[in-house]
């Protein structure tokens, strides 16, 4: 058998150097591609919210429209406000700025995940966690397009980093740790009220550490150490409140407003629509308890699923294993809870669920950390058998990562719609699950339609614009089509039809001008319907969302 590598080989500097290469590569790709992503259903409304939040501050709190704006005031708008401000100084239009800012926030999430994994499991664990998250289509796709769930995921990861540092430095956290805890929780709760999960994770992790120390050193000594930490957290709590107020001003307009937000979101307050799940058309209120676990199993890359599953199990075992250092046990519990607690609560409580699992993007960073821990553990166990074993593991891991990366390249810019091979990819999932629920395909379809009409030398009829019936979000279609087109919901008298490739948009009996296809799946189509009678753009029942969805 070949000589085993030195004991320190797996924790050398090369994983850190490679992690920097991965981050630089992701940044380069994002810089080159951020303009490829179209606008979705809610982009215009969120852009308005950002402008109103900015106006709230620049007017000296005289312009309070942001505090009552549709239903968005019930959550923070830090991302929207930052994008509105950046658009005034960057050489891009507002929506390009939003995509670029999303990419930057997503890259920050990758870096934070790397640092969590590295702190908990060493350089190799950090590198693997980073790669798993960067190669996860659900995370990568949403950071460009989702102004709600992706920034929230990054804020929650930032808080988890602070929590891990807090436990690691218990009972004397340094100022940097306290800043991360405070800013991380404030930005999280200021983004979504679901940040309460983070508080639960922190309380349970500290409770476990307290219980272990009380048993070993006595209640008085353990209580004194916990009290020291709680006192140190007072400045962090003040910072958290300030950060929450900054990005979610409605939350501090009245002391009970956060409670009101919880009560509102506890009940589905919108007009129900239907979505596709497991081949059935169901409203958000009808989704089964299996909704989140099923979609997580079908949408995450296989290598991600295997490693994160093993890592979560290992972290839970370590958390309750006698002989493991107390702080290590508490950290393992925090990581495991961050990954699975929201899913468990969802299965138990069965709230309204929709839009795939975009609401669960925030569990992906801790899942990636758990996967990194599992991969590092496997590598450490394989090291004594020689370099050949480590090389074989590296090949298997590289192949496992290559599959989703290739899949993302083939789906671009619709990475967020990806399904893994358990579902048969997007082709196997299209008749059973929602794919392009964000409605992103109009940018490419519109560009190709304009090019096709230009090739034919076609011009709008005298005295009017082209009338185009659109099944999907109209404002993005208007931006993509340009000022020679007039979108409408009514196909009567329309010249063309622009249709998303979702189940509620009908396939029309008309000449097909454009079809946007990825992996054999139609994401959008454009028809020539001049002189034809089109009874409806929709299948039954019609779906016309009229306000942003939380």
C-alpha positions in Angstrom: 0.0 0.0 0.0 1.3 3.5 -0.8 2.6 5.6 2.0 -0.2 7.7 3.6 0.0 11.4 3.2 1.2 13.5 6.1 -1.4 14.0 8.9 -1.6 17.7 8.1 -2.1 17.3 4.3 -5.9 17.5 4.4 -5.8 20.7 6.4 -3.0 22.5 4.4 -3.3 25.8 2.6 -4.2 24.4 -0.8 -8.0 24.2 0.0 -8.0 27.9 0.9 -6.2 28.8 -2.3 -8.6 26.6 -4.4 -11.5 28.2 -2.6 -10.3 31.6 -3.7 -10.1 30.3 -7.2 -13.7 29.1 -7.1 -14.9 32.4 -5.7 -13.0 34.3 -8.4 -14.4 32.0 -11.1 -17.9 32.4 -9.9 -17.5 36.2 -9.8 -16.1 36.2 -13.4 -19.0 34.1 -14.6 -21.6 36.3 -12.8 -20.0 39.4 -14.3 -20.3 38.1 -17.8 -23.8 36.7 -17.5 -25.9 38.8 -15.1 -27.6 40.6 -18.1 -28.9 37.3 -19.4 -31.6 37.0 -16.7 -35.0 38.3 -17.5 -37.5 40.0 -15.2 -40.0 38.0 -13.4 -43.5 38.4 -11.9 -42.6 40.7 -9.1 -39.6 42.7 -10.3 -41.5 45.9 -11.0 -43.3 45.9 -7.7 -40.1 45.3 -5.8 -38.4 48.0 -7.7 -41.2 50.4 -6.7 -40.8 49.3 -3.1 -37.1 50.1 -3.2 -37.7 53.5 -4.5 -40.3 54.2 -1.8 -38.0 53.0 0.9 -35.3 55.3 -0.4 -37.7 58.1 -0.6 -38.7 57.5 3.0 -35.2 58.2 4.2 -34.3 60.9 1.7 -37.5 62.8 2.6 -36.6 62.8 6.3 -39.4 60.3 6.9 -42.1 62.6 5.4 -42.9 60.3 2.5 -44.3 57.2 4.3 -45.8 55.4 1.3 -43.4 52.5 1.8 -45.1 51.7 5.1 -48.3 50.8 3.4 -47.1 49.6 -0.1 -49.2 46.6 -1.2 -48.1 43.7 1.1 -44.4 44.2 0.8 -44.3 46.4 3.9 -44.8 43.2 5.9 -41.2 42.2 5.0 -38.0 44.2 4.7 -36.7 45.7 1.5 -33.0 46.1 2.1 -32.1 44.6 -1.2 -34.7 46.7 -3.1 -33.5 49.9 -1.4 -29.8 49.1 -2.1 -30.6 48.4 -5.7 -32.5 51.7 -6.1 -29.6 53.6 -4.6 -26.9 51.8 -6.7 -28.9 52.4 -9.9 -28.3 56.1 -9.4 -24.5 55.7 -9.5 -23.8 52.6 -11.5 -23.7 52.7 -15.4 -26.5 50.2 -15.7 -30.3 50.6 -15.8 -32.3 49.7 -12.7 -33.1 46.1 -13.6 -29.5 45.3 -14.7 -28.4 46.8 -11.4 -30.8 44.5 -9.5 -29.3 41.5 -11.3 -25.8 42.6 -10.6 -26.5 43.2 -7.0 -28.1 39.8 -6.7 -25.0 38.2 -8.1 -22.9 40.2 -5.6 -25.1 39.1 -2.7 -25.0 35.5 -3.9 -21.2 35.6 -4.0 -21.1 37.0 -0.5 -23.2 34.0 0.5 -20.7 31.6 -1.0 -17.9 33.3 0.9 -19.8 33.1 4.2 -20.6 29.4 3.6 -16.9 28.8 3.0 -16.0 30.5 6.2 -18.6 28.6 8.3 -17.4 25.2 6.9 -13.8 26.1 7.4 -14.3 27.2 11.0 -16.4 24.1 11.9 -14.4 21.5 9.9 -11.2 23.0 8.6 -10.0 24.2 5.2 -11.2 21.1 3.3 -14.7 21.1 4.8 -14.9 24.8 3.9 -13.8 24.2 0.3 -16.3 21.4 -0.2 -19.1 23.4 1.3 -18.3 26.3 -1.0 -18.2 24.1 -4.1 -21.5 22.3 -3.2 -23.3 25.6 -2.8 -21.8 27.2 -5.9 -22.8 24.1 -8.0 -26.3 24.1 -6.6 -28.7 25.3 -9.4 -31.4 26.2 -6.9 -29.1 28.6 -5.0 -27.1 29.9 -8.1 -30.2 30.6 -10.1 -32.1 32.4 -7.3 -29.3 34.8 -6.4 -29.7 36.5 -9.8 -33.5 36.7 -9.9 -34.9 36.6 -6.4 -34.9 39.8 -4.3 -36.5 38.2 -1.3 -35.4 34.7 -0.6 -31.8 34.8 -1.8 -30.7 37.9 0.3 -32.6 36.3 3.2 -30.5 33.1 2.7 -27.3 35.1 2.8 -28.3 37.1 5.9 -29.2 33.8 7.7 -25.8 32.3 6.7 -24.2 35.4 8.1 -26.0 34.9 11.4 -25.1 31.3 11.5 -21.4 32.3 11.1 -21.8 34.6 14.0 -23.5 31.8 16.1 -20.8 29.3 15.3 -18.1 31.9 16.3 -20.1 32.8 19.5 -20.2 29.2 20.6 -16.6 28.6 19.7 -15.5 31.6 21.8 -17.9 30.9 24.6 -18.1 32.5 27.1 -15.9 35.4 25.9 -17.0 36.3 22.4 -14.8 38.9 20.6 -16.3 42.2 19.3 -16.2 40.9 15.7 -18.3 37.9 16.7 -20.8 40.1 18.4 -21.0 42.4 15.4 -21.7 39.4 13.1 -24.4 38.0 15.4 -26.1 41.4 15.7 -25.9 42.4 12.1 -26.7 38.9 10.9 -29.8 38.6 12.9 -31.0 42.1 12.3 -30.6 41.8 8.5 -32.3 38.4 8.7 -35.3 39.4 10.7 -35.5 42.6 8.6 -35.7 40.5 5.4 -38.2 37.8 6.5 -39.9 37.0 9.8 -38.8 33.4 9.3 -35.5 34.5 10.8 -37.1 33.4 14.0 -35.8 30.0 13.1 -32.3 31.4 13.7 -33.2 32.5 17.2 -34.5 29.0 18.0 -31.3 27.5 16.7 -29.2 29.8 18.9 -31.3 29.2 22.0 -31.1 25.4 21.6 -27.4 25.4 20.9 -26.7 27.5 24.0 -29.1 25.5 26.0 -27.2 22.3 25.1 -23.9 23.9 26.0 -25.3 25.1 29.3 -26.8 21.7 30.2 -23.4 20.0 29.4 -21.5 22.5 31.6 -24.0 22.4 34.4 -23.7 18.6 34.6 -19.9 18.8 34.5 -19.1 21.9 36.6 -22.3 22.6 38.5 -25.3 24.8 37.9 -23.7 27.9 39.5 -20.6 27.9 37.3 -22.6 27.2 34.2 -25.1 29.9 35.0 -22.2 32.4 35.5 -20.7 31.6 32.1 -24.1 31.8 30.4 -24.8 35.1 32.1 -21.5 36.5 30.9 -22.4 35.7 27.3 -25.9 37.1 27.6 -24.5 40.4 28.9 -22.1 40.5 26.1 -25.0 40.0 23.6 -26.8 43.2 24.7 -24.8 45.4 22.3 -25.4 42.8 19.6 -29.2 42.9 20.3 -29.2 46.7 20.0 -27.3 46.4 16.7 -29.8 43.8 15.5 -32.7 46.1 16.2 -31.0 49.0 14.4 -30.3 46.8 11.3 -33.9 45.5 11.3 -35.2 49.1 11.5 -32.9 50.2 8.6 -34.1 47.5 6.1 -37.6 47.1 7.5 -38.8 50.5 8.8 -42.4 49.3 9.2 -41.2 46.9 11.9 -40.4 49.7 14.2 -43.2 52.1 13.3 -45.2 50.3 16.0 -43.7 47.9 18.7 -46.2 45.1 17.8 -45.7 45.3 14.0 -43.4 42.2 13.9 -46.0 40.3 15.8 -48.7 41.5 13.3 -46.5 40.3 10.4 -46.2 36.8 12.0 -50.0 36.7 12.5 -50.5 37.8 8.8 -48.1 35.2 7.4 -49.6 32.5 9.6 -52.7 32.6 7.4 -52.6 32.5 3.6 -54.0 36.0 2.8 -53.9 35.9 -1.0 -56.4 34.6 -3.6 -55.4 31.0 -4.1 -54.1 29.9 -7.5 -53.1 26.4 -8.8 -49.7 25.0 -9.2 -48.4 21.7 -10.4 -47.2 19.2 -7.8 -46.7 15.4 -8.4 -48.8 15.7 -11.5 -51.8 17.3 -9.7 -53.0 20.9 -9.9 -53.3 22.1 -6.3 -53.7 25.4 -4.6 -51.0 26.5 -2.1 -53.4 25.5 0.7 -53.8 22.0 -0.7 -50.1 21.1 -0.9 -49.3 17.9 1.1 -46.9 17.6 4.0 -44.4 15.9 1.6 -44.1 19.1 -0.5 -40.9 20.4 0.8 -39.0 17.1 1.4 -40.1 15.9 -2.0 -38.9 18.9 -3.9 -35.6 19.1 -1.9 -35.0 15.4 -2.9 -35.8 16.1 -6.6 -34.2 19.5 -7.0 -30.8 19.3 -5.2 -27.8 17.7 -7.0 -27.3 14.1 -6.1 -23.8 14.7 -4.6 -25.3 17.5 -2.5 -28.1 15.3 -1.2 -25.8 12.5 -0.3 -23.2 14.6 1.5 -25.5 16.9 3.3 -27.7 14.0 4.4 -24.6 12.3 5.8 -23.4 15.5 7.3 -26.6 16.3 9.1 -26.8 12.8 10.5 -23.2 13.0 11.7 -23.7 16.5 13.2 -26.7 15.3 15.2 -24.8 12.2 16.4 -21.9 14.4 17.4 -24.2 16.9 19.2 -25.5 14.2 21.6 -22.3 12.0 21.9 -20.6 12.0 25.2 -16.9 12.6 24.9 -17.2 15.2 22.1 -16.0 18.6 23.4 -19.0 20.6 24.7 -18.6 23.6 22.3 -18.2 21.2 19.4 -21.4 19.5 20.3 -23.3 22.8 20.4 -21.9 23.9 17.1 -22.9 20.7 15.4 -26.4 21.1 16.8 -26.6 24.6 15.4 -25.5 23.6 11.9 -27.9 20.6 11.9 -30.9 22.6 13.1 -30.2 25.4 10.6 -30.4 22.8 7.8 -33.4 20.8 8.9 -35.5 22.6 11.5 -37.5 24.8 9.0 -38.3 21.7 6.9 -39.4 19.7 10.0 -41.6 22.5 11.2 -43.1 22.8 7.7 -43.9 19.1 7.5 -45.5 19.3 11.0 -47.5 22.5 10.5 -48.3 22.2 6.8 -48.5 25.9 5.9 -49.5 27.2 2.4 -46.7 26.3 0.0 -46.0 27.4 -3.6 -43.3 28.5 -6.1 -41.3 25.3 -5.7 -39.0 25.6 -2.6 -37.8 29.2 -3.1 -38.8 29.9 0.5 -36.3 27.2 1.6 -33.2 28.7 -0.2 -32.0 29.7 3.2 -31.4 26.1 4.3 -29.0 25.5 1.5 -25.9 27.2 3.0 -26.1 25.1 6.2 -26.8 22.0 4.2 -23.7 22.7 2.1 -21.7 23.1 5.4 -23.0 19.8 6.6 -22.0 18.3 3.3 -18.5 19.8 3.6 -18.2 18.3 7.1 -19.2 14.8 5.8 -16.8 15.0 2.8 -13.9 16.1 5.1 -14.7 13.2 7.5 -14.6 10.7 4.6 -11.3 12.1 3.4 -9.8 11.9 6.8 -10.8 8.2 7.1 -9.5 7.5 3.7 -6.1 9.2 4.2 -4.4 6.3 6.0 -5.1 4.0 3.0 -2.8 6.2 0.8 -3.0 8.8 -1.9 -4.7 6.5 -4.4 -7.8 6.4 -2.2 -7.8 10.2 -1.8 -7.4 10.6 -5.6 -10.3 8.2 -6.2 -12.5 10.2 -3.8 -11.5 13.4 -5.6 -12.5 11.9 -8.9 -15.9 10.8 -7.6 -16.5 14.2 -6.1 -15.4 16.1 -9.2 -17.7 13.9 -11.3 -20.6 14.5 -8.9 -20.1 18.3 -9.1 -19.6 18.2 -12.9 -23.1 16.9 -13.4 -25.0 19.9 -12.0 -22.5 22.3 -13.4 -23.1 20.9 -16.9 -26.8 20.9 -16.3 -26.7 24.6 -15.3 -24.8 25.5 -18.4 -27.4 23.7 -20.5 -30.3 25.4 -18.7 -28.8 28.9 -18.6 -30.3 31.4 -17.7 -33.0 29.2 -16.1 -30.8 27.4 -13.7 -33.3 27.8 -10.9 -35.7 25.5 -12.7 -33.3 22.5 -12.5 -34.4 19.1 -11.4 -32.0 16.2 -10.7 -31.8 12.8 -12.3 -34.1 11.3 -9.7 -36.9 13.4 -11.3 -35.6 12.7 -14.8 -34.2 16.3 -15.1 -36.4 19.1 -16.3 -37.8 16.9 -19.1 -39.0 14.3 -16.7 -40.3 16.9 -14.2 -42.2 19.2 -16.7 -45.5 17.3 -16.6 -45.4 16.9 -12.8 -43.8 20.0 -11.2 -43.5 23.7 -11.8 -40.4 24.8 -13.7 -40.3 28.4 -14.7 -42.7 29.7 -12.0 -40.8 33.0 -11.9 -41.6 33.6 -15.6 -38.1 34.4 -16.8 -38.2 33.2 -20.4 -39.8 36.3 -22.0 -36.5 38.1 -22.5 -35.1 35.6 -25.0 -38.5 34.9 -26.6 -39.0 38.6 -27.2 -35.5 39.1 -28.6 -36.0 36.2 -31.1 -39.5 37.4 -32.0 -38.2 40.9 -32.8 -35.4 39.4 -34.8 -37.8 37.2 -36.8 -40.0 40.1 -37.7 -37.0 42.2 -38.7 -35.8 39.4 -41.0 -39.2 39.5 -42.7 -39.2 43.3 -42.9 -42.5 43.3 -40.9 -43.7 46.6 -39.4 -46.7 47.4 -37.2 -50.0 48.3 -38.9 -50.3 52.0 -39.7 -51.3 54.1 -36.8 -50.8 51.5 -34.0 -48.4 49.2 -32.3 -48.3 45.4 -32.6 -50.9 44.0 -30.3 -49.5 40.9 -28.5 -51.5 38.7 -26.2 -49.3 37.6 -23.2 -49.7 34.7 -20.9 -47.3 35.6 -18.2 -46.0 38.7 -16.5 -46.8 41.7 -18.6 -44.3 44.4 -17.4 -41.3 42.1 -18.2 -42.8 41.3 -21.5 -43.2 45.0 -22.3 -39.6 45.8 -21.4 -38.3 42.9 -23.5 -40.5 43.6 -26.5 -39.9 47.3 -26.8 -42.2 50.2 -27.6 -43.5 48.8 -30.8 -45.6 46.2 -28.9 -48.7 46.6 -26.8 -49.2 43.6 -24.4 -52.7 42.5 -23.5 -54.5 39.6 -21.8 -57.1 39.5 -24.6 -56.2 37.4 -27.6 -59.1 38.9 -29.6 -57.7 41.0 -32.4 -54.1 40.5 -31.3 -51.3 40.1 -33.9 -49.1 37.7 -31.9 -49.2 35.7 -28.7 -46.3 35.3 -26.2 -46.8 32.3 -23.9 -44.8 30.9 -21.0 -44.2 27.2 -21.1 -46.1 26.5 -17.9 -49.2 24.4 -17.6 -51.6 27.3 -17.3 -50.6 28.8 -20.7 -52.4 27.1 -23.6 -50.7 25.7 -26.6 -52.3 27.6 -29.5 -53.4 26.3 -32.9 -51.4 29.0 -34.8 -48.1 29.3 -36.6 -45.2 29.0 -34.1 -42.7 31.8 -34.7 -40.3 31.3 -31.7 -39.8 28.6 -29.1 -37.3 28.8 -26.3 -36.2 25.3 -25.5 -33.9 23.9 -22.8 -33.2 20.1 -22.5 -36.2 19.4 -24.7 -38.5 21.6 -22.6 -40.4 24.6 -23.9 -39.9 27.6 -21.6 -41.7 30.1 -23.9 -43.4 30.3 -27.3 -44.4 33.1 -29.6 -47.2 32.6 -32.2 -48.6 34.5 -35.1 -52.3 34.7 -34.4 -53.3 37.3 -37.0 -56.7 36.4 -38.5 -57.3 33.6 -36.0 -59.9 33.2 -33.3 -58.1 32.3 -30.0 -60.8 31.7 -27.3 -58.3 32.0 -24.3 -54.7 32.2 -23.5 -55.2 29.9 -20.5 -55.9 26.3 -19.7 -58.4 25.8 -16.9 -58.4 27.4 -14.4 -56.9 30.7 -15.6 -54.0 32.1 -13.6 -53.6 35.9 -13.5 -51.6 36.8 -10.4 -52.4 40.5 -9.6 -50.0 41.2 -6.8 -46.5 40.2 -5.6 -46.3 36.9 -3.7 -44.5 36.8 -0.4 
